[in-house]
Amino acid sequence: MADVVDAANDLVAAVVQNRIASVDLKPEAEATGMCLNECGASLPAGRRWCDDQCRDDWQKARDRGLL
């Protein structure tokens, strides 16, 4: 019986590894030096939004299909 369980565990591990490998880790939006929400704030390199409110507003607009 242990062989069947071991085989099932191996199969599950392979499926999980395949799913993990298929995940796209690229950010959904690239930093541009300006707040991605429409406030127009200038930002340091690597930042996408000026604050939590702009980030949340941007995500809501994206979820509604406006972006």
N, C-alpha and C positions, 0 to 999 in steps of 0.2 A: 504494500500500500504506500510505503514511503516513496517509491519510485514515481508513482502517479502524482503525488503531492510535489515532489521535487521538480517534475516536468512542468506542472502547472505554475509553480513559482518561477521557473526559468522563463516560461512563456510570458507571464505577467511582467517580469522584469524587462524582457526584450521589448514588449509593447510600450512600457513606460519610457524606456530609453529612446525609443523611436519617436514618441510624442514630444519628449523634451528636446530632441535634436531638431524637430520641425518647427519649434517656436521661433518666431521672428523677434529678436531682442532689440531691433532698431526702434528708436523713439518714434511715436506717432507724429511728432512735429519737430522740425529742426530749429535750433536756436538761430536767430537772425540778427541779434544785437538790439532788437526792438521787441517790446511786449507783443506777443502773438494775439492777445486780445486787442481790441481797437483803441486802447488808451494812448498808444504812441510813445510810451515811456522808453527811454534809452536804457539798455541793460548791459552789464558786464558780460564778457564772453561765457558762453555755456548756459546762460539763464534764458528761459523761454517766456516767463511771465514775471511781472513786477511784484505781485503779491498773490495770496491765496484766492482772493475774490476774483481777480482777473483770470486765474487758472480755472476756477470753478465755472465762471461765465463762459469761457472758451469751450470747456468740456460740455456744458449744457447745449451750446450752439452746435457743436459737432454731433452730439447725440440726436439732435433734432434734424440733422441733415443740412444745416445752414452753412457748413464749411466744407 
